[in-house]
């Protein structure tokens, strides 16, 4: 039963991503990341025994912790890269704002000269 | 030597009315960078025949100053002097900055250590220990930048700084430029407000952000 629930979650996730890309609300690299997450979810529902065998090899006593640790780790990485992307955007916006003010001034001068 | 006076201004219409007539006697080329003011800062500048750039969004004091530096570079100026609009920096002290400029120095900071309050002195001492910068007045906005300094400060690296203080100084020192200080007279602020030291929350934010910046730049070349 749990497997089916996870499968449904994975399937809904993939559909949502495809829908968002189709509606032009998500682009390139972001779509790839989220589709990979959906794919991992589907694989997990199909082969739940993988988690157990990997956990045992790593010496983890309670296998579900492996999933939780991996999930939290990936979320942290994702958030860190998001803040890095925001920083890049902030820099771009600031520089464009400055550029715009300089160009506007040039334009005014040009118009006044005519 | 073509010099541009750059004045970042956020809602400084009243102060500019007092400052500009005086300043125009001491300097030929002045640029006001209007940081998205809601008053008539831009109109005052225009009515007094001073060039004015109007930012389409608020960038803060340093963002506005950097706009002026980028403008100066694109227009072929050799040096830039930045000053505050609130009347704290005196037009007659411009000459002190000019005269102190030599071939070997890239940045001249006009300092007035007496203006510092006890709290500020503590903060500066803390940042000086942290960064090993040997400059008395870390936040003075009364500065002369030469072409080399302008080129560095106009770059992308300087765009994410939020204040014209430690971050700017560290960037300049890291690039191997020489910073010198010269004592100048300063007026007390007309309206008594400081951008940085205005409320406890702002001070906290400033202290934490600047400390992070200092720690991240640990080991940067020291000033002479």
HADDOCK unambig.tbl for C-alpha pairs under 7 A between the chains (distance, minus, plus):
assign (segid A and resid 91 and name CA) (segid B and resid 159 and name CA) 6.03 0.50 0.50
assign (segid A and resid 91 and name CA) (segid B and resid 160 and name CA) 5.94 0.50 0.50
assign (segid A and resid 94 and name CA) (segid B and resid 59 and name CA) 6.92 0.50 0.50
assign (segid A and resid 94 and name CA) (segid B and resid 159 and name CA) 6.96 0.50 0.50
assign (segid A and resid 95 and name CA) (segid B and resid 159 and name CA) 6.97 0.50 0.50
assign (segid A and resid 97 and name CA) (segid B and resid 55 and name CA) 6.49 0.50 0.50
assign (segid A and resid 97 and name CA) (segid B and resid 56 and name CA) 6.35 0.50 0.50
assign (segid A and resid 97 and name CA) (segid B and resid 57 and name CA) 6.79 0.50 0.50
assign (segid A and resid 98 and name CA) (segid B and resid 55 and name CA) 6.55 0.50 0.50
assign (segid A and resid 98 and name CA) (segid B and resid 67 and name CA) 5.28 0.50 0.50
assign (segid A and resid 101 and name CA) (segid B and resid 53 and name CA) 5.69 0.50 0.50
assign (segid A and resid 101 and name CA) (segid B and resid 54 and name CA) 5.56 0.50 0.50
assign (segid A and resid 101 and name CA) (segid B and resid 55 and name CA) 5.13 0.50 0.50
assign (segid A and resid 101 and name CA) (segid B and resid 56 and name CA) 6.77 0.50 0.50
assign (segid A and resid 102 and name CA) (segid B and resid 53 and name CA) 6.46 0.50 0.50
assign (segid A and resid 102 and name CA) (segid B and resid 71 and name CA) 6.33 0.50 0.50
assign (segid A and resid 105 and name CA) (segid B and resid 53 and name CA) 6.07 0.50 0.50
